[in-house]
Amino acid sequence: MKALRISDYGQISTESVNRPVPSKGEVLVKVAAAGINPVDWKIASGDLAVLVNQALPLTLGWDLSGDVVELGEEVSKFNIGDRVFAMPVIGYDGAFAEYCVVNVNNLAKAPSSVDNTVAAAYPLVSLTSWQALFNAGQLEAGQRVLIHAGAGGVGHIAIQLAKAKGAEVITTTSAANAEFVSSLGADQIIDYTEADFEEVLASAKVDVVFDTLGGDAQRKSLNILKRGGKLVSITGISPEIEAEAKALGVSAEFVFVQANGEQLRQVAELVDAGQLTVTVAQTFALEDVPTAFEISAQGRVRGKLVMKI
Ligand SMILES: NC(=O)c1ccc[n+]([C@@H]2O[C@H](COP(=O)([O-])OP(=O)(O)OC[C@H]3O[C@@H](n4cnc5c(N)ncnc54)[C@H](OP(=O)(O)O)[C@@H]3O)[C@@H](O)[C@H]2O)c1
């Protein structure tokens, strides 16, 4: 089969490799499409080599949709022919390939109301948002949440999940994406090119900040949290930020997304209920995924990029 792999950091190529074989508790999925995420090019460049859990070469791509075509031993939850979506475990062989092996615990039936290209865009960003907002952030109905970069892959899903929970959503974006985030349900939009969110929210603090940016935005976010509020970051938390948070009476937690089939099942329900839509900005053939990495790295994508077999 064809697979997009790194043989060394910085060396990406499409190669012909053996089709993987599912072990106990795993299924083989014929990949129809795979979402593209910043983690792909960050691992490929070596910047996130720390996440790699196997010897190179490594097949990139940690989002997929497709059909189950083979069952490993002791698999009863899924059948051959099931249409599924998943986030394979980051750092092991992924889904930029014709076939990918997935543990059944990380798999769910794909939402029936969307095609495979759309289904493949959901898993990684939905699980990230779910775990950040609800597991770490403990976001409740009626609370105020600031979601940074609301037009991005993670942000545009997080806005909708927070709204579905009944929270009040404030988000940062450039003016070009204001209408987009408004259409997803954002209650207040701060154009970060024109206004400083720290000033805008100084007298209207929030219960939770979902930090997708890091750096200055993360540090300033501490000051607009209510006492007892939660900063949840997916970019990392330094000991200095932890100390600053403690002094302000707020918490700061880093979340690294975990594969989770049960949460994906709930995501699929929201999709089929019309409460969660993903925006696919552009699709790419397997061989053209390196071009998608260049686009993603510019940090301006609205929604998601997807690889289609
Ligand atoms: N820890 C984890 O488990 C985990 C999981 C997923 C992602 N991540 C990380 O989280 C980050 C976000 O991921 P993503 O997939 O959402 O990225 P993305 O889709 O590439 O984000 C692009 C979006 O960011 C917006 N943006 C850029 N600069 C901004 C700023 N200063 N203020 C507000 N919005 C800004 C852009 O909107 P405008 O054009 O309007 O500026 C664009 O729509 C990445 O660093 C990724 O590696 C971590």
The ligand as an SDF file (V2000), in Angstrom:
LIG
                    3D

 48 52  0  0  0  0  0  0  0  0999 V2000
   -2.0090   19.3830   23.0760 N   0  0  0  0  0  0  0  0  0  0  0  0
   -2.8100   18.8170   22.1830 C   0  0  0  0  0  0  0  0  0  0  0  0
   -3.3170   17.7210   22.4000 O   0  0  0  0  0  0  0  0  0  0  0  0
   -3.1320   19.5270   20.8890 C   0  0  0  0  0  0  0  0  0  0  0  0
   -4.1580   19.0440   20.0690 C   0  0  0  0  0  0  0  0  0  0  0  0
   -4.4890   19.7440   18.9030 C   0  0  0  0  0  0  0  0  0  0  0  0
   -3.7780   20.8930   18.5580 C   0  0  0  0  0  0  0  0  0  0  0  0
   -2.7610   21.3140   19.3550 N   0  0  0  0  0  0  0  0  0  0  0  0
   -2.0250   22.5640   19.0360 C   0  0  0  0  0  0  0  0  0  0  0  0
   -2.9620   23.6350   19.1620 O   0  0  0  0  0  0  0  0  0  0  0  0
   -2.6690   24.6560   18.2300 C   0  0  0  0  0  0  0  0  0  0  0  0
   -3.9160   24.9830   17.4090 C   0  0  0  0  0  0  0  0  0  0  0  0
   -4.2400   23.8860   16.5720 O   0  0  0  0  0  0  0  0  0  0  0  0
   -5.2570   24.0540   15.3630 P   0  0  0  0  0  0  0  0  0  0  0  0
   -5.3440   22.7500   14.6600 O   0  0  0  0  0  0  0  0  0  0  0  0
   -6.5040   24.6940   15.8240 O   0  0  0  0  0  0  0  0  0  0  0  0
   -4.4410   25.1080   14.4540 O   0  0  0  0  0  0  0  0  0  0  0  0
   -4.8830   25.8110   13.1100 P   0  0  0  0  0  0  0  0  0  0  0  0
   -6.1470   25.2360   12.6050 O   0  0  0  0  0  0  0  0  0  0  0  0
   -3.7040   25.7970   12.2100 O   0  0  0  0  0  0  0  0  0  0  0  0
   -5.1330   27.3290   13.5620 O   0  0  0  0  0  0  0  0  0  0  0  0
   -5.2670   28.2970   12.5610 C   0  0  0  0  0  0  0  0  0  0  0  0
   -6.1790   29.4130   13.0490 C   0  0  0  0  0  0  0  0  0  0  0  0
   -5.5300   30.1660   14.0620 O   0  0  0  0  0  0  0  0  0  0  0  0
   -6.0480   31.4890   14.0120 C   0  0  0  0  0  0  0  0  0  0  0  0
   -5.0620   32.3980   14.6230 N   0  0  0  0  0  0  0  0  0  0  0  0
   -3.7600   32.5240   14.3160 C   0  0  0  0  0  0  0  0  0  0  0  0
   -3.1760   33.4420   15.1280 N   0  0  0  0  0  0  0  0  0  0  0  0
   -4.1460   33.8870   15.9680 C   0  0  0  0  0  0  0  0  0  0  0  0
   -4.1680   34.8280   17.0490 C   0  0  0  0  0  0  0  0  0  0  0  0
   -3.0740   35.4930   17.4290 N   0  0  0  0  0  0  0  0  0  0  0  0
   -5.3270   35.0150   17.7220 N   0  0  0  0  0  0  0  0  0  0  0  0
   -6.4460   34.3400   17.3580 C   0  0  0  0  0  0  0  0  0  0  0  0
   -6.4930   33.4570   16.3290 N   0  0  0  0  0  0  0  0  0  0  0  0
   -5.3520   33.2210   15.6510 C   0  0  0  0  0  0  0  0  0  0  0  0
   -6.2480   31.7530   12.5380 C   0  0  0  0  0  0  0  0  0  0  0  0
   -7.3400   32.6270   12.3780 O   0  0  0  0  0  0  0  0  0  0  0  0
   -7.1000   34.0830   11.7510 P   0  0  0  0  0  0  0  0  0  0  0  0
   -6.6580   33.8290   10.3280 O   0  0  0  0  0  0  0  0  0  0  0  0
   -8.4320   34.7390   11.8920 O   0  0  0  0  0  0  0  0  0  0  0  0
   -6.0070   34.7130   12.5650 O   0  0  0  0  0  0  0  0  0  0  0  0
   -6.5550   30.3660   11.9510 C   0  0  0  0  0  0  0  0  0  0  0  0
   -7.9260   30.1920   11.6650 O   0  0  0  0  0  0  0  0  0  0  0  0
   -1.4750   24.1480   17.4140 C   0  0  0  0  0  0  0  0  0  0  0  0
   -0.3010   24.6670   17.9770 O   0  0  0  0  0  0  0  0  0  0  0  0
   -1.5230   22.6360   17.6130 C   0  0  0  0  0  0  0  0  0  0  0  0
   -0.2520   22.0330   17.4500 O   0  0  0  0  0  0  0  0  0  0  0  0
   -2.4190   20.6570   20.5110 C   0  0  0  0  0  0  0  0  0  0  0  0
  1  2  1  0
  2  3  2  0
  2  4  1  0
  4  5  1  0
  4 48  2  0
  5  6  2  0
  6  7  1  0
  7  8  2  0
  8  9  1  0
  8 48  1  0
  9 10  1  0
  9 46  1  0
 10 11  1  0
 11 12  1  0
 11 44  1  0
 12 13  1  0
 13 14  1  0
 14 15  2  0
 14 16  1  0
 14 17  1  0
 17 18  1  0
 18 19  2  0
 18 20  1  0
 18 21  1  0
 21 22  1  0
 22 23  1  0
 23 24  1  0
 23 42  1  0
 24 25  1  0
 25 26  1  0
 25 36  1  0
 26 27  1  0
 26 35  1  0
 27 28  2  0
 28 29  1  0
 29 30  1  0
 29 35  2  0
 30 31  1  0
 30 32  2  0
 32 33  1  0
 33 34  2  0
 34 35  1  0
 36 37  1  0
 36 42  1  0
 37 38  1  0
 38 39  2  0
 38 40  1  0
 38 41  1  0
 42 43  1  0
 44 45  1  0
 44 46  1  0
 46 47  1  0
M  CHG  2   8   1  16  -1
M  END
$$$$
